[in-house]
Amino acid sequence: MARGLHPSGYAEVIIRTVDDLSKIDPKTQAVRIAHTVGMKKRAEISIRAGERGVRILNPLPEVKPEEEAEEASKETETEAEEAAEEKEEEEKRS
């Protein structure tokens, strides 16, 4: 391990725009997208980095938090519906 390098062995470079990717050497440098970059520009940077073979140290999550919340609420609704159906079946048996 060398000083000043990320544990992966790459030199860490913070980028804020898509144009900053043109200054990156994919063999020796990896990028960290600045926290001020929005989701749209972050997605565009991720696509361009993938095309150039540049490693991103803080990549986009596979599922957005909003989508996770929607999926979770759908699951709880489904579970509630199933529980209601089971209750109705038990009442019919009685």
N, C-alpha and C positions, 0 to 999 in steps of 0.2 A: 504494500500500500504506500502511495506517495502523497506527500503533502499537497494540498490544493486540488486534489482530484476527488471526484465522486467515488464511493466505494465500488462502483462498476468499472472504474478505471478510466472513465472519460473525464475530460475537462468540462465543467458545467458552465453553460452560457445562458443568461436570461434573455428572452426575446419578447418583444411587444407587438411586432407586426410580421406580416407574411414576408416582407422584403428582408427582414433580418435573417431569414433562413438561407439566403444566398451567400451569407458571410460564414456559414458553418462548414467545417470539415467533418464529414460523417465518420471518418476513421478515428479521429482523436477527440471530437467534441460531441456532447449531448446537450439538448436544450431543456430548459425549464421555462414554461410559459408563465409570464408575469401574472400575478393575482388580479391585476386590474383589467385583464383582457376578458371580454364578454364571451358568451357561449358560441355565437355565430363565428366570430373571428377565431376562437379557439378551435372550432371544428375545421375551419379552412386551413389553419396552421397544421393541424393533425394530418389532414389529407396531403398537403404539400410535403410535409416531413416524411410521410410514408412513401411518396413518390421518389424522394431523394435518398431514402434510406437513412434518415437522421433519427436517432433515438430520442424519445421524449420522456423525461424523468417524471413528469406529473401529467399523464395522459387523461383524456376524457373518460369519465365513468361510462360503462356499457349501458347502464340504464339511468335516466335522469331521475332525480329525487321526486319530481312531480309524478312521473310514470310509476315509480314505486308506490307512492301514496295512493294513486288510482288503483293499482293492482291490489294493494292491501285492502282497500275499501271494497273492491269487487269480491275478494275472497271472503271477507267478513259477511257481506251480504249473502253470498252463496251458502256459507256455513249457517247463517241464520235461517235461510229458506229451508235447508236440509233439516235443521232441528225442528222447525215448524211442521214439516211433512212427517217426521218421525212421531211427533206428538199426536198429530191427527191419526196416524195409523194405530198408535197405542189406544187412543180413545175409541176407535172403531172396534178394536179387539175386545175391549171391556164391555 
